[in-house]
Amino acid sequence: MKTNSNAKWLASSDVRSTYSEDGAVLLDIRKGLCYSLNPVAAQIWVTIESSQSGIDFKGLVDAIETHHKVTRERIENDTAQYLSKLEHAGLVQRNGFVHGSKAASARG
């Protein structure tokens, strides 16, 4: 996924979340759809969700990197992949852009 490095990611206001050691479950209340996230995708989600004014890709990768002992390149690739899935499902938006697609799996 190519993204503007200045782009800010925001969680959709239509999404509710719950967490466990297995990851997270997201509910899109507007569409009535549930999404299951693995633990890494759940960390990405909670980081975006807790950033009220949005978070850029570098900030997101920096935050995720503190939880994992893998290369930064791997974290960047995984984060980009999950962001793409979350955006396609309409669960996150970039700088106010809302993706209008139907549901897609955000599972990692």
C-alpha positions in Angstrom: 0.0 0.0 0.0 1.4 3.4 -1.0 0.4 6.1 1.3 1.3 9.8 1.8 3.7 9.8 4.8 1.8 12.8 6.2 -1.6 11.0 6.0 -3.3 10.6 9.3 -5.3 7.4 10.1 -8.5 7.6 12.1 -10.9 4.9 13.3 -14.4 5.1 12.0 -16.9 6.5 14.5 -19.3 3.7 13.5 -17.0 1.0 15.0 -17.2 -0.5 18.4 -14.4 -2.9 19.7 -13.8 -5.5 22.4 -10.4 -7.1 23.2 -9.1 -10.4 24.5 -5.7 -12.1 24.5 -6.7 -13.6 21.1 -7.0 -10.1 19.5 -10.1 -8.1 19.0 -13.6 -8.1 17.6 -14.9 -5.0 15.8 -18.5 -4.2 15.1 -19.5 -1.8 12.4 -22.8 -0.6 13.8 -23.8 1.1 10.6 -23.4 -2.0 8.5 -24.1 -4.5 11.2 -21.0 -6.5 10.5 -18.4 -8.0 12.8 -14.7 -8.4 12.1 -12.1 -10.6 13.9 -8.6 -9.3 14.4 -5.5 -11.2 15.3 -3.3 -9.8 18.1 -1.1 -7.8 15.8 -4.0 -6.3 13.9 -5.7 -5.6 17.3 -2.6 -3.6 18.4 -2.8 -1.6 15.2 -6.5 -1.0 15.7 -6.2 0.1 19.4 -3.3 2.5 18.5 -5.4 4.1 15.8 -8.5 4.1 18.0 -6.7 5.8 20.8 -5.3 8.6 18.6 -8.1 11.0 18.6 -6.5 13.4 16.1 -5.2 10.6 13.9 -1.8 8.9 13.6 0.6 8.8 10.7 2.1 5.6 9.4 5.5 6.3 11.0 3.9 6.9 14.4 1.8 3.8 14.0 4.9 1.7 13.2 6.9 3.2 16.0 4.1 2.3 18.5 3.8 -1.3 17.2 7.6 -1.7 17.2 7.7 -1.3 21.0 5.7 -4.5 21.3 7.5 -6.8 18.9 11.1 -8.1 18.4 11.0 -8.3 14.6 12.6 -6.1 12.0 11.1 -2.7 11.3 10.7 -3.7 7.7 8.5 -6.6 8.7 6.4 -4.3 11.0 6.0 -1.7 8.2 4.9 -4.4 5.7 2.4 -6.0 8.2 1.1 -2.6 9.3 0.6 -1.6 5.6 -1.2 -4.8 4.9 -3.6 -4.5 7.9 -4.2 -0.8 7.2 -5.2 -1.7 3.7 -7.7 -4.3 4.9 -9.1 -2.1 7.6 -9.5 0.8 5.1 -11.1 -1.4 2.5 -13.6 -2.6 5.1 -14.4 1.0 6.0 -13.1 0.6 9.6 -10.4 3.3 9.3 -10.1 6.3 7.1 -7.1 8.3 5.9 -7.3 12.1 6.2 -11.1 12.1 6.2 -11.4 9.8 3.1 -14.0 7.1 3.7 -13.7 3.9 1.6 -17.2 3.0 0.3 -16.6 -0.7 -0.3 -18.7 -3.5 1.0 -17.3 -5.7 3.9 -13.9 -7.3 3.5 -12.1 -9.5 5.9 -9.7 -7.6 8.2 -8.4 -10.8 9.6 -4.6 -11.1 9.6 
